[in-house]
């Protein structure tokens, strides 16, 4: 007798493969890109609105092109080889950083080992440039790729391709696919699992690569080579002691470990890994949330507002990625009322000034990730109140090109 669970799993797997690889067409016969974290259908709709001279979308596009043109004009690339320091491996191709909240111990002549001051960033963190430059690659590559998608001007795709090749592919400048030396602590270790938080936005590189496929300087081999890099990095995340250490984290680090595993598995067609990690993430929500939607692990930090919003953004990002697997997490009920909508609704009274934030927050409150969450929630929960709240909180952020053109 055929096991019914095996049959269901087969058809789920087959439908996901079809969704990721079949050419996606809309009802009007045009095609939308098979991006992962960005909704390709939304990009297509916004392209149509721009063609129809929609004032808001045209304004957003002009803002995007201003940034993209500046990147092309400056023509600055980034590489792990730019740092002055040499990692403990002796290979500058290895990524390297130090723990941002770790400082010399004033009671020790040499300051070693460093001691932790949560939320207080040591300015020497920036002495090693890898963490700053990988952020610039992610941001610039996606900006340029979006500019190409909306204009079809090859100059944008060409420079996006150059950025990706420099950081990930070219033998002389590429990063090795590991983070063995991320967020090391002087006097204690040379790298930790927590360093993986610094690659949490690499999903943007995957989406950028999808958007510039089959352009003159980003061919099929380039795309497959990038997928190979991400597949190797994913294997390192899953199998290395440092990766396993981060997988066992119980706070936002665990959330963004899952986010990366899912994103990279989808990008590299390792779909069984993506589906399994989505189930792992459900267990993370169970352990991270209280029934009222609060996040005790994040609330215990010295920058509690930042971490509550950061972790919640991770939830929403994972839910977007899960849609590629034909799975919906938007109303996933874990237990005792634990779900991501309740987690959002828990912070709403603070956003409406109905409550004052009573938890430790040593830094001025910001709303960048909050705005993204609210705009996405407005669509996923068909509730315009979230959208209106986003506009009230920060109109300038709400009107940024990245939000206007990808949502």
ZITA-V989823 format. One record per residue. RES is the residue in three letters. SS is DSSP state (~ for helix, > for strand, _ for the rest). Layout:
<<RES,SS> <RES,SS>>
//
This chain:
<<UNK,_> <UNK,_> <UNK,_> <UNK,~> <UNK,~> <UNK,~> <UNK,~> <UNK,~> <UNK,~> <UNK,~> <UNK,~> <UNK,~> <UNK,~> <UNK,~> <UNK,~> <UNK,~> <UNK,~> <UNK,~> <UNK,~> <UNK,~> <UNK,~> <UNK,_> <UNK,_> <UNK,_> <UNK,>> <UNK,_> <UNK,_> <UNK,_> <UNK,_> <UNK,_> <UNK,>> <UNK,_> <UNK,_> <UNK,_> <UNK,_> <UNK,_> <UNK,_> <UNK,_> <UNK,_> <UNK,~> <UNK,~> <UNK,~> <UNK,~> <UNK,~> <UNK,~> <UNK,~> <UNK,~> <UNK,~> <UNK,~> <UNK,~> <UNK,~> <UNK,_> <UNK,_> <UNK,_> <UNK,~> <UNK,~> <UNK,~> <UNK,~> <UNK,~> <UNK,~> <UNK,~> <UNK,~> <UNK,~> <UNK,~> <UNK,~> <UNK,~> <UNK,~> <UNK,~> <UNK,~> <UNK,~> <UNK,~> <UNK,~> <UNK,~> <UNK,~> <UNK,_> <UNK,_> <UNK,_> <UNK,_> <UNK,_> <UNK,~> <UNK,~> <UNK,~> <UNK,_> <UNK,_> <UNK,_> <UNK,_> <UNK,_> <UNK,_> <UNK,_> <UNK,_> <UNK,_> <UNK,_> <UNK,_> <UNK,_> <UNK,_> <UNK,>> <UNK,>> <UNK,>> <UNK,_> <UNK,_> <UNK,_> <UNK,>> <UNK,>> <UNK,_> <UNK,_> <UNK,_> <UNK,_> <UNK,_> <UNK,_> <UNK,_> <UNK,_> <UNK,_> <UNK,_> <UNK,_> <UNK,>> <UNK,>> <UNK,_> <UNK,_> <UNK,_> <UNK,_> <UNK,_> <UNK,_> <UNK,~> <UNK,~> <UNK,~> <UNK,~> <UNK,~> <UNK,_> <UNK,_> <UNK,~> <UNK,~> <UNK,~> <UNK,~> <UNK,~> <UNK,~> <UNK,~> <UNK,~> <UNK,~> <UNK,~> <UNK,~> <UNK,~> <UNK,~> <UNK,~> <UNK,~> <UNK,~> <UNK,~> <UNK,~> <UNK,~> <UNK,~> <UNK,~> <UNK,~> <UNK,_> <UNK,_> <UNK,~> <UNK,~> <UNK,~> <UNK,~> <UNK,~> <UNK,~> <UNK,~> <UNK,~> <UNK,~> <UNK,~> <UNK,~> <UNK,~> <UNK,~> <UNK,~> <UNK,~> <UNK,~> <UNK,_> <UNK,_> <UNK,_> <UNK,_> <UNK,_> <UNK,_> <UNK,_> <UNK,_> <UNK,_> <UNK,_> <UNK,_> <UNK,>> <UNK,>> <UNK,>> <UNK,>> <UNK,>> <UNK,_> <UNK,_> <UNK,_> <UNK,>> <UNK,_> <UNK,_> <UNK,_> <UNK,~> <UNK,~> <UNK,~> <UNK,~> <UNK,~> <UNK,~> <UNK,~> <UNK,_> <UNK,_> <UNK,_> <UNK,~> <UNK,~> <UNK,~> <UNK,~> <UNK,~> <UNK,~> <UNK,~> <UNK,~> <UNK,~> <UNK,_> <UNK,_> <UNK,_> <UNK,>> <UNK,_> <UNK,_> <UNK,>> <UNK,_> <UNK,~> <UNK,~> <UNK,~> <UNK,~> <UNK,~> <UNK,~> <UNK,~> <UNK,~> <UNK,~> <UNK,~> <UNK,~> <UNK,~> <UNK,~> <UNK,~> <UNK,~> <UNK,~> <UNK,~> <UNK,~> <UNK,~> <UNK,~> <UNK,_> <UNK,~> <UNK,~> <UNK,~> <UNK,~> <UNK,~> <UNK,~> <UNK,~> <UNK,_> <UNK,_> <UNK,_> <UNK,_> <UNK,~> <UNK,~> <UNK,~> <UNK,~> <UNK,~> <UNK,~> <UNK,~> <UNK,~> <UNK,~> <UNK,~> <UNK,~> <UNK,~> <UNK,~> <UNK,~> <UNK,~> <UNK,~> <UNK,_> <UNK,_> <UNK,_> <UNK,~> <UNK,~> <UNK,~> <UNK,~> <UNK,~> <UNK,~> <UNK,~> <UNK,~> <UNK,~> <UNK,~> <UNK,~> <UNK,~> <UNK,~> <UNK,~> <UNK,~> <UNK,~> <UNK,~> <UNK,~> <UNK,_> <UNK,_> <UNK,_> <UNK,_> <UNK,_> <UNK,_> <UNK,_> <UNK,~> <UNK,~> <UNK,~> <UNK,~> <UNK,_> <UNK,_> <UNK,_> <UNK,>> <UNK,~> <UNK,~> <UNK,~> <UNK,~> <UNK,~> <UNK,~> <UNK,~> <UNK,~> <UNK,~> <UNK,~> <UNK,~> <UNK,~> <UNK,~> <UNK,~> <UNK,~> <UNK,~> <UNK,~> <UNK,~> <UNK,~> <UNK,~> <UNK,~> <UNK,~> <UNK,_> <UNK,_> <UNK,_> <UNK,_> <UNK,_> <UNK,_> <UNK,_> <UNK,_> <UNK,_> <UNK,_> <UNK,_> <UNK,_> <UNK,_> <UNK,_> <UNK,~> <UNK,~> <UNK,~> <UNK,~> <UNK,~> <UNK,~> <UNK,~> <UNK,~> <UNK,~> <UNK,~> <UNK,~> <UNK,~> <UNK,_> <UNK,_> <UNK,_> <UNK,_> <UNK,_> <UNK,_> <UNK,_> <UNK,_> <UNK,_> <UNK,>> <UNK,_> <UNK,_> <UNK,_> <UNK,_> <UNK,_> <UNK,_> <UNK,~> <UNK,~> <UNK,~> <UNK,~> <UNK,~> <UNK,~> <UNK,~> <UNK,~> <UNK,~> <UNK,~> <UNK,~> <UNK,~> <UNK,~> <UNK,_> <UNK,_> <UNK,_> <UNK,~> <UNK,~> <UNK,~> <UNK,~> <UNK,~> <UNK,~> <UNK,~> <UNK,~> <UNK,~> <UNK,~> <UNK,_> <UNK,~> <UNK,~> <UNK,~> <UNK,~> <UNK,_> <UNK,_> <UNK,~> <UNK,~> <UNK,~> <UNK,~> <UNK,~> <UNK,~> <UNK,_>>
//
